[in-house]
Amino acid sequence: MRTLFHFPLCPGSRTIRLVLGEKRLPFEAIVERAWEQRPEFLALNPAGNVPVLVEDNGLIVPSAYVISEYLEEAYSDTPLLGRTLAERVEVRRVVSWFDTLFAREVSGRFIDERVMKRLSGRGNPDGGALRDAYAAMRPLMRYVNDLAEARNWLGGSFLSLADFTAAAHLSSLDFIGDIDWGKVPAVRDWYARMKSRPCFRPLLADRISGITPPDYYTNLDF
C-alpha cells in the first residue's frame, strides 16, 4: 500500500491527506517527527520535511506541491485543478497564495510558535511573533472571505485543490483555536461544507499530546 509520511498539523501534509481521500486512494499514514532528522527518513527526502508519498512501486514523491501535481497526473479520474487552462491557472494561483503568503505570515507562524517549539524543545512561544501573526491574519482572512462570498468554491465554480489547500491551513489554525469565525462568515460557511466531506473525517480525529482542540473543531455545524 502507498505510504504517506506526514505530521498532523502540517498544512502541506493535511492537503495531501485530503486529496488522497477525495480521490479515494487508500494509503497508510505514518506520523513523522521531521525535526528528529531520522536517517531513514532523510534517505527518502534529503530536504528532511513532510509530506513524503511512497507509492506501491517504490516511487518517492516529496513535498505537497510535487505530490499534488503528481496525483493530478497519475489519478485524473477526479480532477482537482480544473478543465480549462484559465481554470487551472486560477486554482494554482489560490494554492500558491495559501502556501506562500498565508503560510509565511499566518499559519506557519502560529503552528511554529504554538506547537512546533514545544514539541521540538525550542522553548516557549514568542509573544511578538504571535502578535505579528494576528495582525497579518486580519486582512488576509478578509481576502479569503471575499473569495468565499464571490464564488461557489475558493478557486472558482468547482471544488478544487484550492479548497483543499485552504482547508488544510485553516483547519490547522482551527485545531489550536486561532480563528475568529464570527468575523469571516462566508469562510465559516465554506469551511462547514469542507468539514462535511468524507475525506475530512480523519483530520477531525487528529489529536496531539498536550494540545486540546476547541470543542467546535469536530462539530460539522460549528
C-alpha positions as CSV (number, residue, x, y, z in Angstrom):
1,M,0.0,0.0,0.0
2,R,1.2,3.6,-0.7
3,T,2.5,5.3,2.4
4,L,2.3,9.0,3.4
5,F,4.9,10.3,5.9
6,H,3.2,13.3,7.4
7,F,2.7,15.4,10.6
8,P,-0.9,16.0,11.7
9,L,-0.8,19.9,11.9
10,C,1.5,20.4,8.9
11,P,-0.8,22.2,6.3
12,G,1.0,20.5,3.4
13,S,0.5,17.1,4.9
14,R,-3.1,17.9,5.5
15,T,-3.6,18.9,1.9
16,I,-2.3,15.6,0.6
17,R,-4.3,13.6,3.1
18,L,-7.4,15.4,1.9
19,V,-6.5,15.0,-1.8
20,L,-5.8,11.3,-1.4
21,G,-9.1,10.9,0.4
22,E,-11.1,12.8,-2.2
23,K,-9.5,10.7,-5.0
24,R,-10.4,7.6,-2.9
25,L,-6.8,6.4,-3.0
26,P,-6.0,4.2,0.1
27,F,-2.8,4.9,2.0
28,E,-1.1,4.2,5.2
29,A,-0.4,7.4,7.2
30,I,2.8,7.5,9.2
31,V,3.5,10.4,11.6
32,E,7.0,11.7,11.0
33,R,8.7,14.0,13.5
34,A,10.8,15.6,10.9
35,W,12.8,17.7,13.3
36,E,14.4,14.5,14.6
37,Q,16.0,14.0,11.2
38,R,15.9,10.2,11.1
39,P,18.5,8.8,8.7
40,E,15.8,6.5,7.3
41,F,13.5,9.5,6.5
42,L,16.4,11.6,5.1
43,A,17.1,8.7,2.7
44,L,13.6,9.3,1.4
45,N,13.7,13.0,1.3
46,P,17.1,14.7,1.8
47,A,15.3,18.0,2.4
48,G,14.0,16.5,5.6
49,N,10.5,17.8,5.6
50,V,7.0,16.3,5.2
51,P,4.9,15.3,3.4
52,V,6.5,12.4,1.5
53,L,4.5,9.9,-0.5
54,V,5.9,6.5,-1.3
55,E,4.0,4.6,-4.0
56,D,3.5,0.8,-4.1
57,N,6.1,0.6,-6.9
58,G,8.7,2.4,-4.7
59,L,8.3,5.8,-6.4
60,I,9.2,8.5,-3.8
61,V,7.3,11.8,-4.2
62,P,8.3,14.6,-1.8
63,S,6.6,17.9,-0.9
64,A,3.0,18.9,-1.0
65,Y,3.3,20.8,-4.3
66,V,5.0,17.9,-6.2
67,I,2.7,15.3,-4.7
68,S,-0.4,17.2,-5.6
69,E,0.7,17.7,-9.2
70,Y,1.8,14.0,-9.4
71,L,-1.6,12.8,-8.1
72,E,-3.4,15.0,-10.6
73,E,-1.5,13.5,-13.4
74,A,-1.4,9.9,-12.2
75,Y,-5.0,9.7,-11.0
76,S,-7.0,12.0,-13.2
77,D,-10.4,10.4,-12.7
78,T,-11.2,13.0,-10.0
79,P,-9.6,16.2,-11.4
80,L,-8.9,18.9,-8.9
81,L,-7.2,21.6,-11.0
82,G,-9.9,22.4,-13.5
83,R,-10.6,21.6,-17.1
84,T,-9.5,24.7,-18.9
85,L,-6.2,26.5,-18.9
86,A,-7.7,29.5,-17.2
87,E,-9.3,27.4,-14.5
88,R,-6.0,25.7,-13.8
89,V,-4.2,29.0,-13.6
90,E,-6.6,30.4,-11.1
91,V,-6.6,27.2,-8.9
92,R,-2.8,27.2,-8.8
93,R,-2.8,31.0,-8.0
94,V,-5.0,30.4,-4.9
95,V,-3.0,27.4,-3.9
96,S,0.2,29.4,-4.2
97,W,-1.3,32.3,-2.2
98,F,-2.0,30.0,0.7
99,D,1.2,28.0,0.6
100,T,3.4,31.1,0.3
101,L,1.9,34.4,1.7
102,F,-0.6,32.9,4.1
103,A,1.9,30.2,5.3
104,R,4.7,32.7,5.8
105,E,2.6,35.4,7.6
106,V,0.0,33.4,9.5
107,S,-0.3,29.6,9.6
108,G,3.4,28.9,9.6
109,R,4.0,31.4,12.5
110,F,1.1,30.1,14.6
111,I,2.0,26.5,14.2
112,D,5.7,27.0,14.8
113,E,5.1,29.2,17.9
114,R,2.2,27.2,19.5
115,V,3.1,23.7,18.5
116,M,6.5,23.0,17.0
117,K,8.6,24.9,19.5
118,R,7.1,22.9,22.4
119,L,7.4,19.5,20.6
120,S,10.9,20.1,19.4
121,G,12.2,21.5,22.6
122,R,12.8,25.0,21.3
123,G,11.3,26.9,24.2
124,N,8.2,29.0,24.7
125,P,6.1,30.9,22.2
126,D,7.4,34.3,21.2
127,G,4.7,36.9,22.1
128,G,5.9,39.3,19.5
129,A,5.8,36.7,16.7
130,L,2.2,35.8,17.7
131,R,1.1,39.5,17.7
132,D,2.6,39.9,14.3
133,A,0.7,36.8,13.1
134,Y,-2.6,38.1,14.5
135,A,-2.0,41.4,12.8
136,A,-1.2,39.8,9.4
137,M,-4.2,37.4,9.7
138,R,-6.9,40.1,9.7
139,P,-6.5,41.4,6.2
140,L,-5.6,38.0,4.7
141,M,-8.7,36.4,6.2
142,R,-10.8,39.3,4.8
143,Y,-9.5,38.4,1.4
144,V,-10.4,34.8,1.8
145,N,-13.9,35.9,3.0
146,D,-14.2,38.0,-0.2
147,L,-13.4,34.9,-2.3
148,A,-15.9,32.8,-0.4
149,E,-18.6,35.5,-0.9
150,A,-17.9,35.9,-4.6
151,R,-17.6,32.2,-5.6
152,N,-19.2,28.9,-5.0
153,W,-15.7,27.5,-4.2
154,L,-12.5,29.3,-3.5
155,G,-10.8,28.5,-6.8
156,G,-13.9,29.2,-8.9
157,S,-17.2,27.4,-9.6
158,F,-16.0,23.9,-8.8
159,L,-14.3,22.1,-5.9
160,S,-10.6,22.1,-6.4
161,L,-7.1,21.8,-5.0
162,A,-7.5,25.5,-3.9
163,D,-10.2,24.4,-1.4
164,F,-8.3,21.5,0.0
165,T,-5.1,23.7,0.4
166,A,-7.1,26.4,2.1
167,A,-8.9,23.9,4.3
168,A,-5.6,22.4,5.3
169,H,-4.2,25.7,6.5
170,L,-7.4,26.8,8.2
171,S,-8.1,23.5,9.9
172,S,-4.6,23.6,11.4
173,L,-5.3,27.0,12.8
174,D,-8.7,25.9,14.0
175,F,-7.2,23.0,15.9
176,I,-5.2,25.4,18.0
177,G,-8.2,27.8,18.3
178,D,-6.7,30.8,16.4
179,I,-9.6,31.7,14.1
180,D,-12.5,34.0,15.0
181,W,-15.1,32.5,12.7
182,G,-17.6,35.2,13.5
183,K,-15.6,37.8,11.7
184,V,-15.5,35.8,8.4
185,P,-19.0,34.3,8.0
186,A,-18.6,33.4,4.3
187,V,-15.4,31.5,5.1
188,R,-17.2,29.8,8.0
189,D,-20.0,28.6,5.8
190,W,-17.5,27.4,3.1
191,Y,-15.4,25.6,5.8
192,A,-18.5,23.9,7.1
193,R,-19.1,22.4,3.7
194,M,-15.5,21.2,3.6
195,K,-15.7,19.7,7.0
196,S,-18.7,17.6,6.0
197,R,-16.8,15.8,3.2
198,P,-15.8,12.2,4.0
199,C,-12.1,12.9,3.2
200,F,-12.1,15.4,6.1
201,R,-13.0,12.9,8.9
202,P,-9.5,11.7,9.6
203,L,-8.3,15.3,10.1
204,L,-11.1,15.9,12.6
205,A,-9.9,12.8,14.6
206,D,-6.3,14.1,14.8
207,R,-5.0,14.6,18.4
208,I,-1.6,15.8,19.6
209,S,-0.4,15.1,23.1
210,G,-0.7,18.2,25.3
211,I,-2.8,20.1,22.8
212,T,-6.6,20.0,23.1
213,P,-8.6,21.5,20.2
214,P,-11.7,23.6,20.9
215,D,-15.0,21.7,21.1
216,Y,-16.2,23.1,17.8
217,Y,-13.2,21.6,16.0
218,T,-15.1,18.4,15.3
219,N,-18.6,20.0,15.0
220,L,-19.7,20.0,11.4
221,D,-22.1,22.8,12.1
222,F,-19.8,24.8,14.3
